[in-house]
Amino acid sequence: MKRVLTSLILIPLVLYVTILGPSWLVFGTVTLCAMLCYREYASIAAAYSVPQFGAVGYAAGLGVLALPDGAALFLTVVALASLCLAMRSLDLASVLPGASSLLFGVVYIFGSWKCAILLREASPYWLLLALSVNWVGDASAYYVGKNFGKRKLAPRISPGKTWEGSAASMAAAIAFGLAYLWRFWPDMPVLEAMWLLAIANAAGQLGDLAESALKRGAGVKDSGNLLPGHGGMLDRVDSVLFTMPVLYAYLRLVR
């Protein structure tokens, strides 16, 4: 029940911000979500006994959100600065893990949310596709996996996920996505749309598993408890963080 109630509250807010919200509200919402996700990522990373750099990570992440499209130099500077900061550690064996953890977290969280801003700039409906195709896929995987799932998808990482649920997620995402794309981009070839949706859904499922692997390695069940019935913010958007870069790469390279 908590899961349903939380969704009923969040979905209208997300739809308003995505479709009707002014640019400042979109940027502010994305920034808030990214900061919450990074905080949860940092708590997971801390369980690996990796040195954390607190405000430096948040500041670097905000820099990523403010980057002009295609600017790679900033990430290079962040990587070098991360290594320099890690060298302050008394245990030199933690230099590389510490620097890697900081850089990975900044790119993983803030880099993906940067794609949300870029998708919104292209069209609110591209960002909404990234969100909704995961909502539909996740809901289908949860229902089918719970009631009909038998074959484990990745038992070492996420014992509750099944191949049946994964297939249901893919089928539902493609079916929903085709109707969505025909509504907003009727000129898109069907085969191209199907491939795009399949890759986007597969990326989302990988994102879900990737966050599960991070949590399992850290020995935690949820990334946080911000959203009743869902866990933390990162738990709710783990699949979206992988889907948004895929859709933006499609816009840049294909469309």
C-alpha positions as a printed Julia matrix, in Angstrom:
255×3 Matrix{Float64}:
  0.0     0.0     0.0
  2.83    2.41    0.84
  4.35    1.72   -2.59
  1.06    2.58   -4.34
  0.41    5.71   -2.28
  3.92    7.0    -2.88
  3.5     6.47   -6.63
  0.11    8.25   -6.65
  1.74   11.29   -5.05
  4.93   11.33   -7.13
  3.6    10.61  -10.63
  1.43   13.79  -10.97
  4.31   15.92   -9.66
  6.78   14.34  -12.09
  4.36   14.77  -15.01
  3.83   18.45  -14.2
  7.52   19.25  -13.86
  8.47   17.25  -16.96
  5.8    18.56  -19.33
  4.71   21.96  -18.01
  7.44   23.07  -15.62
  9.59   26.09  -16.54
 13.29   25.48  -17.18
 14.34   26.7   -13.73
 11.97   24.26  -12.03
 13.22   21.36  -14.18
 16.85   22.22  -13.4
 16.07   22.62   -9.7
 14.19   19.33   -9.53
 16.93   17.46  -11.4
 19.56   19.0    -9.12
 17.64   17.95   -6.0
 17.16   14.4    -7.28
 20.83   14.16   -8.23
 21.97   15.41   -4.81
 19.72   12.9    -3.02
 20.98   10.07   -5.24
 24.6    11.04   -4.66
 24.1    11.14   -0.9
 22.73    7.6    -1.0
 25.53    6.47   -3.32
 28.09    7.93   -0.89
 26.57    5.97    2.0
 26.8     2.77   -0.04
 30.41    3.53   -1.03
 31.28    4.16    2.62
 30.36    0.54    3.39
 33.27   -0.5     1.15
 35.61    1.43    3.46
 36.4     3.82    0.62
 37.51    7.35    1.63
 34.78    9.91    1.04
 35.3    13.57    0.15
 31.92   15.01    1.12
 31.28   18.44   -0.34
 33.85   17.94   -3.12
 31.67   15.28   -4.73
 28.55   17.44   -4.58
 30.39   20.44   -5.99
 31.85   18.38   -8.83
 28.42   16.93   -9.54
 26.85   20.36   -9.79
 29.61   21.27  -12.21
 28.63   18.31  -14.39
 24.99   19.48  -14.43
 26.13   22.92  -15.55
 28.4    21.61  -18.32
 27.66   22.66  -21.89
 26.81   19.74  -24.11
 29.84   17.68  -25.14
 32.33   19.33  -22.76
 34.66   16.53  -21.63
 37.46   18.63  -20.2
 35.69   19.17  -16.91
 35.42   15.43  -16.26
 39.13   15.07  -16.95
 39.88   17.77  -14.4
 37.57   16.06  -11.89
 39.4    12.77  -12.41
 42.78   14.38  -11.79
 41.5    16.33   -8.78
 40.0    13.13   -7.36
 43.36   11.42   -7.56
 45.08   14.37   -5.9
 42.53   14.42   -3.08
 42.84   10.68   -2.57
 46.59   11.06   -2.08
 45.88   12.79    1.24
 44.92    9.42    2.69
 47.31    7.94    5.26
 46.74    4.54    3.68
 48.16    4.79    0.15
 46.44    1.52   -0.75
 43.19    3.5    -0.69
 44.35    6.2    -3.15
 43.04    4.55   -6.3
 39.8     3.17   -4.76
 39.04    6.55   -3.2
 39.64    8.51   -6.39
 37.73    5.97   -8.45
 34.79    6.02   -6.06
 34.5     9.8    -6.19
 34.82   10.05   -9.97
 32.48    7.13  -10.61
 29.83    8.55   -8.3
 29.95   11.98   -9.92
 29.66   10.59  -13.46
 27.15    7.85  -12.56
 24.76   10.14  -10.72
 25.25   13.67  -12.03
 26.27   12.65  -15.55
 23.06   10.68  -15.98
 20.93   13.48  -14.56
 22.63   15.88  -16.95
 21.09   13.77  -19.72
 17.68   14.48  -18.15
 18.25   18.21  -18.67
 19.41   17.65  -22.26
 16.43   15.4   -23.04
 14.05   18.01  -21.62
 15.69   20.68  -23.78
 15.13   18.52  -26.86
 11.5    17.89  -25.86
  9.65   17.27  -22.61
  8.28   14.13  -24.21
 11.73   12.58  -24.64
 12.35   12.91  -20.92
  8.87   11.61  -20.17
  9.58    8.59  -22.39
 12.7     7.78  -20.36
 10.65    7.9   -17.17
  7.45    6.24  -18.33
  9.04    3.36  -20.23
 10.73    2.39  -16.97
  7.57    2.81  -14.91
  5.73    0.46  -17.26
  8.6    -2.01  -17.46
  9.18   -2.09  -13.7
  5.49   -2.56  -12.92
  5.18   -5.4   -15.45
  8.34   -7.12  -14.19
  7.14   -6.87  -10.59
  3.69   -8.32  -11.33
  4.79  -11.13  -13.65
  7.88  -11.99  -11.65
  5.95  -12.19   -8.39
  3.12  -14.32   -9.76
  4.73  -16.37  -12.52
  8.48  -16.06  -12.16
 10.43  -19.28  -11.72
 13.84  -18.92  -13.37
 16.2   -16.58  -11.52
 17.73  -13.83  -13.63
 20.71  -12.93  -11.45
 20.44  -14.83   -8.15
 23.81  -13.63   -6.87
 22.88   -9.97   -7.35
 19.1    -9.79   -7.0
 17.42  -13.09   -6.02
 13.91  -11.72   -6.56
 14.33  -10.96  -10.26
 13.35  -13.61  -12.81
 13.69  -14.14  -16.54
  9.9   -14.13  -16.8
  9.74  -10.71  -15.15
 12.54   -9.44  -17.39
 10.73  -10.62  -20.52
  7.49   -9.02  -19.32
  9.33   -5.76  -18.72
 10.76   -5.8   -22.24
  7.44   -6.67  -23.9
  5.46   -4.07  -21.95
  8.07   -1.36  -22.56
  8.07   -1.99  -26.3
  4.27   -2.13  -26.55
  3.8     1.04  -24.52
  6.73    2.78  -26.18
  5.47    2.12  -29.71
  2.12    3.7   -28.9
  3.92    6.62  -27.24
  6.33    7.2   -30.14
  3.57    6.95  -32.74
  1.68    9.62  -30.8
  4.54   12.13  -30.65
  6.86   11.08  -33.52
  4.67    9.28  -36.08
  7.41    9.5   -38.72
  9.76    7.18  -36.8
 10.13    3.78  -38.55
  8.63    0.91  -36.56
 11.79   -1.2   -36.6
 13.9     1.74  -35.43
 11.42    2.45  -32.64
 11.42   -1.18  -31.51
 15.22   -1.32  -31.41
 15.38    1.94  -29.48
 12.83    0.76  -26.92
 14.48   -2.63  -26.55
 17.88   -1.05  -25.9
 16.36    1.52  -23.53
 14.58   -1.2   -21.56
 17.66   -3.43  -21.46
 19.69   -0.46  -20.2
 17.09    0.18  -17.51
 17.19   -3.43  -16.35
 20.99   -3.32  -16.25
 20.78   -0.13  -14.21
 18.52   -1.86  -11.71
 20.93   -4.8   -11.42
 23.95   -2.49  -11.19
 22.54   -0.66   -8.18
 21.55   -4.0    -6.62
 25.14   -5.18   -7.03
 26.45   -2.04   -5.32
 24.03   -2.51   -2.42
 24.69   -6.24   -2.05
 28.44   -5.63   -2.01
 27.9    -3.0     0.69
 25.57   -5.28    2.67
 22.57   -2.93    2.58
 19.0    -3.65    1.45
 17.95   -0.16    0.32
 19.89    2.94   -0.61
 17.75    4.94    1.84
 14.26    5.32    3.26
 13.14    8.57    1.66
 10.26    7.04   -0.33
  7.93    4.74    1.66
  7.51    1.39   -0.09
 10.3     2.15   -2.56
 13.38    2.71   -0.38
 15.67    5.58   -1.36
 15.68    7.94   -4.31
 18.43    5.91   -5.95
 16.33    2.75   -5.6
 13.51    4.45   -7.49
 15.58    5.9   -10.35
 18.36    3.32  -10.78
 16.93    2.12  -14.1
 16.21    5.65  -15.33
 19.86    6.63  -14.77
 20.87    4.08  -17.43
 17.98    4.78  -19.82
 18.39    8.56  -20.08
 21.95    8.43  -21.55
 20.77    5.81  -24.08
 17.94    8.01  -25.31
 20.14   11.09  -25.44
 22.83    9.2   -27.35
 20.13    8.21  -29.84
 19.11   11.84  -30.3
 22.73   12.92  -30.81
 23.9    10.1   -33.04
 20.84    8.9   -34.96
 17.91   11.29  -35.0
